[in-house]
Amino acid sequence: MFAERIRGLRKENGETQQSMADRVGVSQKTVGSWETGDRLPSLDALSKIADAYCVTTDYLLGRAESTQFYKHSIGIINGEDIIKVTTSPDPPTDEEKARSIAQLKRKAALDIDRSKPKRFPKTIDELKALIEQTLDERERNL
C-alpha cells in the first residue's frame, strides 16, 4: 500500500523521484526502492514525506483512505474552544470528546509540575504545605 501511495503522491504533484528525494532529504535510489516496495522509510523519513505532501502517516501506510483533515470541536476549556484534528469526517462521540479533554487536562497538570523548580521541604510542616499547594493548583487546572 505504501508503495502505491507514495508513487501516486509523487505523480499527482508532477514530480520526479529525484525532486521527491530532494524534498524529503534522501537519495533518488531510496525513493525508487520505496516505490517498488523493496524498502520502507524510517519513521523520520515517513514523517517528512507526510509533511511534504500534507497527508497523514496513516494515509501513507494505508490505515486511512482520505488525505483530508477535519476539525472537530470537542469542548471548551478556560473559555477556549478545543479543536481535535482527525482524518474522519464524522465528529467524535461524546465518549471520545470526554477522553480527549481528560488527556489534555492531565497533560496540562504534568506540564505545570515540570515547570516548577524542585525544592525539597526541610520540615514536616513544609511538606504538608507543599502537598496542599500542589493539590490546590491541580484542582484549579482541572
C-alpha positions in Angstrom: 0.0 0.0 0.0 2.8 2.4 0.9 4.5 2.0 -2.5 1.3 2.8 -4.4 0.5 5.8 -2.1 3.9 7.4 -2.4 4.1 6.9 -6.2 0.6 8.4 -6.5 1.5 11.4 -4.5 4.7 12.0 -6.5 2.9 11.7 -9.8 -0.1 13.9 -8.7 2.4 16.6 -7.8 4.2 16.2 -11.2 7.5 15.3 -9.5 10.3 13.1 -10.4 11.8 10.6 -8.0 14.8 13.0 -7.7 12.6 16.0 -6.8 10.8 13.9 -4.2 14.1 12.8 -2.8 15.3 16.4 -2.5 12.1 17.4 -0.7 12.4 14.5 1.8 16.2 14.6 2.1 17.0 11.1 0.8 18.6 9.8 -2.5 16.7 9.1 -5.7 17.6 5.4 -5.3 15.9 5.3 -1.9 12.7 6.8 -3.3 12.8 4.2 -6.1 13.2 1.4 -3.6 10.1 2.7 -1.7 8.1 2.8 -4.9 8.9 -0.7 -5.8 8.2 -1.9 -2.3 11.7 -3.2 -1.8 12.2 -0.9 1.3 10.1 1.1 3.8 11.1 4.5 5.0 12.4 5.2 8.5 10.0 6.8 10.9 11.8 10.1 10.4 11.5 9.9 6.6 7.9 8.8 6.9 7.1 11.9 8.9 9.0 14.1 6.4 7.0 12.6 3.5 3.7 13.3 5.3 4.7 16.9 6.0 6.0 17.5 2.5 2.7 16.3 0.9 0.3 17.5 3.6 -1.0 14.0 4.3 -1.1 11.8 7.4 1.2 9.0 8.1 -1.9 6.8 8.4 -2.8 7.7 4.8 0.7 6.7 3.6 0.6 3.4 5.5 -2.9 2.6 4.2 -4.7 3.0 7.5 -6.8 5.9 6.3 -8.4 6.4 2.9 -8.6 10.2 3.0 -5.8 12.7 2.8 -8.2 15.4 4.1 -8.1 16.7 7.6 -11.3 17.6 9.6 -11.5 19.9 12.6 -14.0 19.0 15.3 -14.8 21.0 18.4 -14.5 18.7 21.5 -15.3 21.3 24.2 -14.3 24.5 25.9 -11.5 24.8 28.5 -10.9 28.1 30.2 -13.1 29.9 27.6 -11.2 28.5 24.6 -12.7 26.1 22.1 -10.6 22.9 21.9 -10.3 21.5 18.4 -9.4 17.9 17.5 -8.0 17.3 14.1 -8.8 13.9 12.5 -8.9 12.3 9.1 -12.5 11.3 9.8 -15.4 13.5 8.6 -17.5 12.0 11.5 -17.4 14.1 14.6 -16.1 12.4 17.7 -18.6 10.7 20.1 -19.2 12.2 23.5 -17.1 9.5 25.0 -14.2 10.3 22.6 -14.6 14.0 23.5 -14.5 13.3 27.2 -11.4 11.1 26.8 -9.6 13.8 24.8 -10.5 16.5 27.3 -9.3 14.3 30.2 -6.0 13.7 28.4 -5.5 17.4 27.8 -6.1 18.2 31.5 -3.7 15.5 32.7 -1.1 16.8 30.3 -1.6 20.4 31.5 -1.2 19.3 35.1 2.0 17.4 34.2 3.4 20.5 32.4 2.7 22.7 35.4 4.5 20.2 37.7 7.5 20.1 35.3 7.8 23.9 35.1 8.2 24.3 38.9 11.7 24.3 40.3 12.3 21.3 42.5 12.7 22.3 46.2 12.7 19.7 48.9 10.9 20.6 52.1 13.0 20.6 55.2 10.3 20.0 57.8 7.0 18.1 58.1 5.1 21.4 58.0 6.8 22.5 54.8 6.0 19.1 53.3 2.3 19.4 54.3 2.2 23.0 52.8 3.8 21.8 49.6 1.3 18.9 49.2 -1.6 21.3 49.9 -0.3 23.8 47.4 0.2 21.2 44.7 -3.3 19.8 45.2 -4.9 23.3 45.1 -3.0 24.1 41.8 -4.1 20.8 40.2 -7.7 21.3 41.2 -7.7 24.8 39.7 -6.3 23.4 36.4 -9.0 20.8 36.1 
